């Protein structure tokens, strides 16, 4: 049975809940809830483990904080013997508008601390990621406040809808692979 590691990036703690930077956690939560599973606290991460469509899934939310995400991912890849081709990282992306998600098989960290940590820990940038566009509607120098800020009430319906679509994209990745998932999702505008 093939195994998959789905890693949602974010920061632990109530002050980070519902922020743009924690969208990886939110997608992971939606995926696990949809499949009737639940998270437990485990080593370096909250972990949900379940079978789906003949595959074994480990969905993790690292408890290492964003800047050390690679440590948790490396641990769970090694522990469960999951190959890098069967890993997908879920994260926020300032360079993408709110109505976009983008799946990539590899690429730079683009200044994202979570990806920087993963790249340094795994010593490669050749792993799939789903980038969730959070827009860049902030004044010069306001990037940190923006990504650590909470969604506005006007944004939330669109974000919830896009989280649902992101879960479908994760499922596509698991069943059909990264190329098919890219073809299906990268050019779509996801709007209510």
Secondary structure, DSSP 8 states (H G I E B T S, - for coil): --EEEEEE----SGGGTTBGGGHHHHHHHHHHHHTT---EEETTEEEEEEEETTEEEEEEEESS-GGGHHHHHHHHHHHHT--GGGEEEEEEETTS-TT-EEEESS---TT-HHHHHHHHHHT-S-SEEEEEE----S-TT-HHHHHTSB--HHHHHHHHHHHHHHHHHHHHHHHH-HHHHHHHHTT-----
